[in-house]
Amino acid sequence: MARYPQASDYRHGTPARVGVLLTNLGTPDAPTPAALRRYLAEFLCDPRVVELPRILWLPILYGIILNTRPRRSAAAYRQVWTEAGSPLLVTARRQLAGVRERLEARFPGRIVCALGMRYGNPSIASALTTLQSEGVQRLVVLPLYPQYSAATTGSTFDALASTFSRWRWLPSLHMPMSYHAEPGYIAALAASVREYRAQNGMGERLLFSFHGIPQSYFDGGDPYHCQCHMTARLVAEQLGLGPQEWQVSFQSRFGPRAWLKPYTDETVRELARSGVRRLDVLAPGFSADCLETLEELALQNREFFAAAGGSELHYIPALNDRADHLDFLADFIGREVGGWPELAPGYSAAGVAALGRLQSERACALGAAR
């Protein structure tokens, strides 16, 4: 079998197009043990996610975890699954549509957009193939992880590289690594808190809950912890919150190793025991609501809070497809690609196509295949 598929071969005279690939973590195809086993196998086999020697980790994964966890995870997914499918995928498709609409208004007919998930479907590889078929020769990839971690954004780059290793003709690539302190992102988060509190009242404390990573990843130099704290501080400043009105915690730990602290589940219990009766929770690291926000934060941690003596835990939804969020994403992408010639004000697609035809004829005269 050829290393480079024929579909990726150079075609003389092909007009260049700009592509935008939005990515996120991914989701199982269905809330069933079989679908969860496939999804978790792909997810937990990633050496960026579990940084253990494969000879030690894979027997544990295939011998224990994939025989027990899929059933529990499927039950959790069933609590948040919708008629349209996985909440994360449903929202991601709306985000793609909103960003595409805004970019099309700014760069009519000159940008192709696609969605790819790091694990599950639609895959990053399938999205890249779609963009390739559209003649994309310049590509911006935006992982929808506001804060960088090797386990998320770094792993996305690995998936890109894996696919590109089988292509002969590679696109020019630009990939922002984070947007944790971007003013538009911070403003949208602050607006979401203000609007929620205006409609539902205000808690005594605002808890910023971020997905955790193992402590060893932070010790190894991962900037995620610092970026999470910066995001929370900037949002708190916009909201005018005092030091006693907000704090940061980390959720979703897995396994016996130490993860970033304080842990969210322990924090909500401690706050309830300390006398906090109403707690508002925001998850700024999640660009779209998913299992970790809808089931873990809004359901599990509400139960933990109530059991420890709290009255109300209010989960403030993720930015999802809010207009200000989509405006920010489109503006951020537009800024990242604004210097590319295909998007310049005087660019003529018809002129480029004519030049391409001339180049193709010249190439063929020199013996190149069409």
Buried (B, 14 or more C-beta within 10 A) or exposed (E): EEEEEEEBEEBBBBBBBBBBBBBBBBBBBBBBBEBBBBBBBBBBBBEBBBBEEEEEBBEBBEEEBBEEBBEEBBEBBEEBBEEEBBBBBBBBBBBBBBBBEBBBEBBEEBBBBBBBBBBBEBBBBBBBBBBBEEBBBBBBBBBBBBBBBBBBBBBBBBBBEEBBEEBBEEBEBBBBBBBBBBEBBBBBBBBBBEEBBEEEEBBBBBBBBBBBBBBEBBEEEBBBBEBBBBBBBBBBEBBEBEEEBBBBBBBBBEEEEBBBEBBBBEBBBBBBEEEBBBBBBBBBBBBBBBBBBBBBBBBBBBEBBBEBBBEBBBBBBBBBBBEBBBBBBBBBBBEBBEEBEBBEEEEEBEEBEEEBEEEBEEBEEEEEEE
